[in-house]
Amino acid sequence: MANNLNGLKLPRFKVSNRAFREKYTLLSEKFKAKIKDEEKASGIERDLSEVEKALEEIAEREAAAEDTVENDKKKADNAKAAEMRNRALESLNTEHRKGSETKRRRK
């Protein structure tokens, strides 16, 4: 985004990636606090400006992305747990087989 802003002819911008990220974070946090305060207040409903609409859309996308990452992580953890259970059962089965074979040989 900073590169896109710096590439504009009019209006002229000179922005670093860090400055852009910090400004976005500040705007986003203020917007989220404002929305939270409005939700707490009873009966307040107002129209959002273009910037606020864009921030709301970005916040929704971030939440969706976080949910996706969390779901993927849960699926990976579940798959890993299932694999570990299967390995444990296989090792128990092989130990049980070896034990029963040695008992047969002793008889």
VMD Tcl script that builds the backbone (N, CA, C; Angstrom):
set m [mol new atoms 321]
animate dup $m
set s [atomselect $m all]
$s set {name element resname resid chain x y z} {
  {N N MET 1 A 0.822 -1.189 0.000}
  {CA C MET 1 A 0.000 0.000 0.000}
  {C C MET 1 A 0.864 1.250 0.000}
  {N N ALA 2 A 1.941 1.236 0.773}
  {CA C ALA 2 A 2.809 2.405 0.820}
  {C C ALA 2 A 3.396 2.674 -0.564}
  {N N ASN 3 A 3.761 1.627 -1.279}
  {CA C ASN 3 A 4.303 1.800 -2.628}
  {C C ASN 3 A 3.261 2.393 -3.566}
  {N N ASN 4 A 2.004 1.970 -3.414}
  {CA C ASN 4 A 0.929 2.526 -4.240}
  {C C ASN 4 A 0.744 4.009 -3.955}
  {N N LEU 5 A 0.772 4.379 -2.678}
  {CA C LEU 5 A 0.619 5.792 -2.321}
  {C C LEU 5 A 1.797 6.616 -2.816}
  {N N ASN 6 A 2.991 6.078 -2.690}
  {CA C ASN 6 A 4.177 6.806 -3.142}
  {C C ASN 6 A 4.195 6.965 -4.659}
  {N N GLY 7 A 3.563 6.063 -5.381}
  {CA C GLY 7 A 3.547 6.114 -6.839}
  {C C GLY 7 A 2.560 7.109 -7.423}
  {N N LEU 8 A 1.673 7.654 -6.608}
  {CA C LEU 8 A 0.689 8.612 -7.110}
  {C C LEU 8 A 1.347 9.935 -7.484}
  {N N LYS 9 A 0.890 10.514 -8.587}
  {CA C LYS 9 A 1.393 11.831 -9.011}
  {C C LYS 9 A 0.720 12.937 -8.201}
  {N N LEU 10 A -0.602 12.867 -8.120}
  {CA C LEU 10 A -1.360 13.850 -7.335}
  {C C LEU 10 A -2.350 13.117 -6.459}
  {N N PRO 11 A -2.537 13.365 -5.260}
  {CA C PRO 11 A -1.690 14.133 -4.352}
  {C C PRO 11 A -0.390 13.381 -4.101}
  {N N ARG 12 A 0.639 14.104 -3.825}
  {CA C ARG 12 A 1.978 13.547 -3.647}
  {C C ARG 12 A 2.124 12.977 -2.238}
  {N N PHE 13 A 2.545 11.707 -2.125}
  {CA C PHE 13 A 2.756 11.052 -0.839}
  {C C PHE 13 A 4.193 10.580 -0.726}
  {N N LYS 14 A 4.689 10.602 0.495}
  {CA C LYS 14 A 5.966 9.971 0.794}
  {C C LYS 14 A 5.762 9.225 2.109}
  {N N VAL 15 A 5.466 7.921 1.983}
  {CA C VAL 15 A 5.071 7.118 3.134}
  {C C VAL 15 A 5.906 5.841 3.163}
  {N N SER 16 A 6.340 5.461 4.368}
  {CA C SER 16 A 7.044 4.186 4.518}
  {C C SER 16 A 6.032 3.107 4.892}
  {N N ASN 17 A 6.441 1.861 4.740}
  {CA C ASN 17 A 5.553 0.752 5.103}
  {C C ASN 17 A 5.209 0.800 6.585}
  {N N ARG 18 A 6.196 1.131 7.404}
  {CA C ARG 18 A 5.967 1.194 8.847}
  {C C ARG 18 A 4.968 2.292 9.190}
  {N N ALA 19 A 5.126 3.461 8.587}
  {CA C ALA 19 A 4.212 4.575 8.864}
  {C C ALA 19 A 2.788 4.213 8.449}
  {N N PHE 20 A 2.663 3.571 7.304}
  {CA C PHE 20 A 1.339 3.156 6.836}
  {C C PHE 20 A 0.713 2.149 7.795}
  {N N ARG 21 A 1.496 1.159 8.215}
  {CA C ARG 21 A 0.997 0.132 9.127}
  {C C ARG 21 A 0.571 0.748 10.459}
  {N N GLU 22 A 1.381 1.676 10.991}
  {CA C GLU 22 A 1.046 2.318 12.264}
  {C C GLU 22 A -0.216 3.165 12.144}
  {N N LYS 23 A -0.355 3.899 11.061}
  {CA C LYS 23 A -1.543 4.730 10.858}
  {C C LYS 23 A -2.789 3.856 10.716}
  {N N TYR 24 A -2.668 2.775 9.964}
  {CA C TYR 24 A -3.805 1.866 9.811}
  {C C TYR 24 A -4.194 1.257 11.156}
  {N N THR 25 A -3.207 0.824 11.929}
  {CA C THR 25 A -3.486 0.225 13.237}
  {C C THR 25 A -4.192 1.216 14.139}
  {N N LEU 26 A -3.736 2.452 14.139}
  {CA C LEU 26 A -4.359 3.489 14.961}
  {C C LEU 26 A -5.808 3.726 14.533}
  {N N LEU 27 A -6.034 3.886 13.237}
  {CA C LEU 27 A -7.395 4.088 12.724}
  {C C LEU 27 A -8.300 2.901 13.059}
  {N N SER 28 A -7.778 1.711 12.880}
  {CA C SER 28 A -8.557 0.505 13.127}
  {C C SER 28 A -8.940 0.385 14.600}
  {N N GLU 29 A -7.995 0.632 15.494}
  {CA C GLU 29 A -8.281 0.537 16.925}
  {C C GLU 29 A -9.297 1.587 17.359}
  {N N LYS 30 A -9.152 2.805 16.857}
  {CA C LYS 30 A -10.119 3.858 17.191}
  {C C LYS 30 A -11.511 3.495 16.679}
  {N N PHE 31 A -11.579 2.967 15.467}
  {CA C PHE 31 A -12.865 2.591 14.886}
  {C C PHE 31 A -13.521 1.475 15.692}
  {N N LYS 32 A -12.738 0.452 16.054}
  {CA C LYS 32 A -13.294 -0.656 16.830}
  {C C LYS 32 A -13.796 -0.182 18.187}
  {N N ALA 33 A -13.058 0.732 18.828}
  {CA C ALA 33 A -13.493 1.275 20.120}
  {C C ALA 33 A -14.774 2.083 19.956}
  {N N LYS 34 A -14.847 2.847 18.881}
  {CA C LYS 34 A -16.031 3.666 18.620}
  {C C LYS 34 A -17.257 2.785 18.400}
  {N N ILE 35 A -17.103 1.747 17.613}
  {CA C ILE 35 A -18.207 0.824 17.349}
  {C C ILE 35 A -18.644 0.142 18.645}
  {N N LYS 36 A -17.681 -0.272 19.453}
  {CA C LYS 36 A -18.005 -0.931 20.713}
  {C C LYS 36 A -18.780 0.008 21.632}
  {N N ASP 37 A -18.363 1.285 21.690}
  {CA C ASP 37 A -19.074 2.268 22.516}
  {C C ASP 37 A -20.491 2.499 22.003}
  {N N GLU 38 A -20.654 2.563 20.694}
  {CA C GLU 38 A -21.979 2.763 20.113}
  {C C GLU 38 A -22.888 1.571 20.380}
  {N N GLU 39 A -22.322 0.376 20.378}
  {CA C GLU 39 A -23.127 -0.810 20.661}
  {C C GLU 39 A -23.572 -0.832 22.119}
  {N N LYS 40 A -22.707 -0.340 23.010}
  {CA C LYS 40 A -23.060 -0.289 24.430}
  {C C LYS 40 A -24.153 0.736 24.693}
  {N N ALA 41 A -24.096 1.858 23.981}
  {CA C ALA 41 A -25.101 2.902 24.168}
  {C C ALA 41 A -26.430 2.410 23.604}
  {N N SER 42 A -27.494 2.792 24.252}
  {CA C SER 42 A -28.798 2.283 23.819}
  {C C SER 42 A -29.383 3.159 22.722}
  {N N GLY 43 A -29.803 2.518 21.658}
  {CA C GLY 43 A -30.544 3.200 20.607}
  {C C GLY 43 A -29.736 4.088 19.684}
  {N N ILE 44 A -28.422 4.061 19.766}
  {CA C ILE 44 A -27.634 4.914 18.877}
  {C C ILE 44 A -27.315 4.128 17.614}
  {N N GLU 45 A -27.776 4.662 16.515}
  {CA C GLU 45 A -27.450 4.075 15.228}
  {C C GLU 45 A -27.231 5.222 14.266}
  {N N ARG 46 A -26.072 5.233 13.631}
  {CA C ARG 46 A -25.767 6.343 12.744}
  {C C ARG 46 A -25.143 5.825 11.462}
  {N N ASP 47 A -25.113 6.694 10.472}
  {CA C ASP 47 A -24.518 6.332 9.192}
  {C C ASP 47 A -23.004 6.398 9.306}
  {N N LEU 48 A -22.349 5.485 8.600}
  {CA C LEU 48 A -20.895 5.447 8.608}
  {C C LEU 48 A -20.343 6.219 7.417}
  {N N SER 49 A -19.200 6.866 7.633}
  {CA C SER 49 A -18.533 7.560 6.532}
  {C C SER 49 A -17.864 6.519 5.635}
  {N N GLU 50 A -17.321 6.970 4.511}
  {CA C GLU 50 A -16.657 6.048 3.591}
  {C C GLU 50 A -15.469 5.372 4.257}
  {N N VAL 51 A -14.704 6.146 5.019}
  {CA C VAL 51 A -13.535 5.595 5.708}
  {C C VAL 51 A -13.984 4.553 6.726}
  {N N GLU 52 A -15.044 4.862 7.472}
  {CA C GLU 52 A -15.544 3.927 8.475}
  {C C GLU 52 A -16.099 2.663 7.830}
  {N N LYS 53 A -16.756 2.810 6.692}
  {CA C LYS 53 A -17.259 1.637 5.971}
  {C C LYS 53 A -16.098 0.757 5.509}
  {N N ALA 54 A -15.045 1.401 4.996}
  {CA C ALA 54 A -13.872 0.649 4.546}
  {C C ALA 54 A -13.200 -0.056 5.728}
  {N N LEU 55 A -13.078 0.643 6.857}
  {CA C LEU 55 A -12.482 0.031 8.045}
  {C C LEU 55 A -13.325 -1.139 8.550}
  {N N GLU 56 A -14.641 -0.992 8.479}
  {CA C GLU 56 A -15.530 -2.074 8.903}
  {C C GLU 56 A -15.355 -3.293 7.997}
  {N N GLU 57 A -15.265 -3.056 6.698}
  {CA C GLU 57 A -15.076 -4.154 5.752}
  {C C GLU 57 A -13.743 -4.854 5.994}
  {N N ILE 58 A -12.696 -4.073 6.226}
  {CA C ILE 58 A -11.378 -4.651 6.492}
  {C C ILE 58 A -11.407 -5.454 7.788}
  {N N ALA 59 A -12.071 -4.920 8.817}
  {CA C ALA 59 A -12.168 -5.627 10.099}
  {C C ALA 59 A -12.902 -6.955 9.926}
  {N N GLU 60 A -13.948 -6.970 9.113}
  {CA C GLU 60 A -14.684 -8.207 8.850}
  {C C GLU 60 A -13.804 -9.220 8.126}
  {N N ARG 61 A -13.027 -8.749 7.161}
  {CA C ARG 61 A -12.129 -9.650 6.432}
  {C C ARG 61 A -11.052 -10.212 7.356}
  {N N GLU 62 A -10.516 -9.361 8.246}
  {CA C GLU 62 A -9.513 -9.828 9.202}
  {C C GLU 62 A -10.101 -10.896 10.114}
  {N N ALA 63 A -11.321 -10.666 10.589}
  {CA C ALA 63 A -11.971 -11.640 11.468}
  {C C ALA 63 A -12.197 -12.957 10.734}
  {N N ALA 64 A -12.618 -12.872 9.484}
  {CA C ALA 64 A -12.840 -14.082 8.690}
  {C C ALA 64 A -11.526 -14.831 8.467}
  {N N ALA 65 A -10.460 -14.096 8.201}
  {CA C ALA 65 A -9.155 -14.724 7.995}
  {C C ALA 65 A -8.668 -15.392 9.280}
  {N N GLU 66 A -8.866 -14.735 10.419}
  {CA C GLU 66 A -8.467 -15.319 11.700}
  {C C GLU 66 A -9.262 -16.588 11.989}
  {N N ASP 67 A -10.549 -16.570 11.675}
  {CA C ASP 67 A -11.380 -17.758 11.872}
  {C C ASP 67 A -10.900 -18.904 10.988}
  {N N THR 68 A -10.555 -18.586 9.758}
  {CA C THR 68 A -10.066 -19.605 8.834}
  {C C THR 68 A -8.769 -20.219 9.342}
  {N N VAL 69 A -7.857 -19.368 9.797}
  {CA C VAL 69 A -6.581 -19.859 10.323}
  {C C VAL 69 A -6.820 -20.730 11.551}
  {N N GLU 70 A -7.710 -20.285 12.425}
  {CA C GLU 70 A -8.010 -21.047 13.641}
  {C C GLU 70 A -8.622 -22.401 13.301}
  {N N ASN 71 A -9.547 -22.423 12.347}
  {CA C ASN 71 A -10.170 -23.686 11.936}
  {C C ASN 71 A -9.154 -24.628 11.309}
  {N N ASP 72 A -8.266 -24.081 10.470}
  {CA C ASP 72 A -7.230 -24.907 9.854}
  {C C ASP 72 A -6.305 -25.494 10.914}
  {N N LYS 73 A -5.986 -24.684 11.914}
  {CA C LYS 73 A -5.109 -25.152 12.986}
  {C C LYS 73 A -5.786 -26.265 13.779}
  {N N LYS 74 A -7.084 -26.106 14.055}
  {CA C LYS 74 A -7.820 -27.148 14.776}
  {C C LYS 74 A -7.851 -28.441 13.974}
  {N N LYS 75 A -8.083 -28.325 12.667}
  {CA C LYS 75 A -8.114 -29.516 11.816}
  {C C LYS 75 A -6.759 -30.216 11.815}
  {N N ALA 76 A -5.685 -29.428 11.729}
  {CA C ALA 76 A -4.344 -30.003 11.736}
  {C C ALA 76 A -4.057 -30.680 13.075}
  {N N ASP 77 A -4.456 -30.048 14.169}
  {CA C ASP 77 A -4.257 -30.638 15.492}
  {C C ASP 77 A -5.044 -31.934 15.639}
  {N N ASN 78 A -6.280 -31.934 15.159}
  {CA C ASN 78 A -7.098 -33.149 15.228}
  {C C ASN 78 A -6.491 -34.273 14.399}
  {N N ALA 79 A -5.986 -33.938 13.217}
  {CA C ALA 79 A -5.364 -34.947 12.364}
  {C C ALA 79 A -4.106 -35.498 13.028}
  {N N LYS 80 A -3.325 -34.621 13.637}
  {CA C LYS 80 A -2.104 -35.050 14.316}
  {C C LYS 80 A -2.440 -35.946 15.507}
  {N N ALA 81 A -3.473 -35.582 16.257}
  {CA C ALA 81 A -3.887 -36.392 17.403}
  {C C ALA 81 A -4.364 -37.769 16.949}
  {N N ALA 82 A -5.127 -37.813 15.871}
  {CA C ALA 82 A -5.610 -39.093 15.345}
  {C C ALA 82 A -4.439 -39.962 14.895}
  {N N GLU 83 A -3.458 -39.346 14.260}
  {CA C GLU 83 A -2.285 -40.091 13.813}
  {C C GLU 83 A -1.513 -40.654 15.008}
  {N N MET 84 A -1.364 -39.852 16.053}
  {CA C MET 84 A -0.658 -40.313 17.249}
  {C C MET 84 A -1.410 -41.475 17.912}
  {N N ARG 85 A -2.739 -41.383 17.960}
  {CA C ARG 85 A -3.536 -42.479 18.528}
  {C C ARG 85 A -3.353 -43.756 17.715}
  {N N ASN 86 A -3.372 -43.613 16.404}
  {CA C ASN 86 A -3.191 -44.790 15.541}
  {C C ASN 86 A -1.823 -45.422 15.749}
  {N N ARG 87 A -0.786 -44.600 15.856}
  {CA C ARG 87 A 0.557 -45.134 16.095}
  {C C ARG 87 A 0.624 -45.857 17.435}
  {N N ALA 88 A 0.002 -45.265 18.454}
  {CA C ALA 88 A 0.013 -45.892 19.775}
  {C C ALA 88 A -0.705 -47.234 19.734}
  {N N LEU 89 A -1.845 -47.283 19.059}
  {CA C LEU 89 A -2.582 -48.545 18.949}
  {C C LEU 89 A -1.786 -49.588 18.168}
  {N N GLU 90 A -1.115 -49.158 17.116}
  {CA C GLU 90 A -0.300 -50.086 16.335}
  {C C GLU 90 A 0.837 -50.643 17.171}
  {N N SER 91 A 1.484 -49.784 17.947}
  {CA C SER 91 A 2.591 -50.270 18.772}
  {C C SER 91 A 2.080 -51.220 19.848}
  {N N LEU 92 A 0.906 -50.941 20.415}
  {CA C LEU 92 A 0.323 -51.858 21.395}
  {C C LEU 92 A -0.007 -53.200 20.755}
  {N N ASN 93 A -0.542 -53.152 19.549}
  {CA C ASN 93 A -0.871 -54.398 18.845}
  {C C ASN 93 A 0.376 -55.214 18.555}
  {N N THR 94 A 1.434 -54.579 18.118}
  {CA C THR 94 A 2.667 -55.319 17.822}
  {C C THR 94 A 3.269 -55.880 19.102}
  {N N GLU 95 A 3.230 -55.126 20.186}
  {CA C GLU 95 A 3.744 -55.631 21.462}
  {C C GLU 95 A 2.907 -56.813 21.935}
  {N N HIS 96 A 1.608 -56.708 21.781}
  {CA C HIS 96 A 0.709 -57.793 22.184}
  {C C HIS 96 A 0.976 -59.047 21.352}
  {N N ARG 97 A 1.184 -58.876 20.054}
  {CA C ARG 97 A 1.475 -60.011 19.174}
  {C C ARG 97 A 2.787 -60.676 19.566}
  {N N LYS 98 A 3.796 -59.848 19.822}
  {CA C LYS 98 A 5.100 -60.401 20.211}
  {C C LYS 98 A 4.985 -61.157 21.522}
  {N N GLY 99 A 4.215 -60.610 22.452}
  {CA C GLY 99 A 4.028 -61.280 23.740}
  {C C GLY 99 A 3.301 -62.595 23.597}
  {N N SER 100 A 2.281 -62.638 22.765}
  {CA C SER 100 A 1.528 -63.883 22.575}
  {C C SER 100 A 2.361 -64.912 21.816}
  {N N GLU 101 A 3.229 -64.477 20.897}
  {CA C GLU 101 A 4.088 -65.405 20.159}
  {C C GLU 101 A 5.116 -66.039 21.083}
  {N N THR 102 A 5.679 -65.253 22.004}
  {CA C THR 102 A 6.665 -65.818 22.926}
  {C C THR 102 A 6.008 -66.791 23.888}
  {N N LYS 103 A 4.771 -66.544 24.283}
  {CA C LYS 103 A 4.045 -67.467 25.159}
  {C C LYS 103 A 3.788 -68.784 24.430}
  {N N ARG 104 A 3.459 -68.723 23.155}
  {CA C ARG 104 A 3.201 -69.930 22.366}
  {C C ARG 104 A 4.479 -70.758 22.240}
  {N N ARG 105 A 5.587 -70.090 22.037}
  {CA C ARG 105 A 6.861 -70.795 21.874}
  {C C ARG 105 A 7.261 -71.486 23.177}
  {N N ARG 106 A 6.976 -70.865 24.304}
  {CA C ARG 106 A 7.347 -71.431 25.597}
  {C C ARG 106 A 6.540 -72.681 25.911}
  {N N LYS 107 A 5.345 -72.776 25.406}
  {CA C LYS 107 A 4.478 -73.926 25.701}
  {C C LYS 107 A 4.926 -75.093 24.937}
}
mol reanalyze $m
mol bondsrecalc $m
mol representation Tube
mol addrep $m
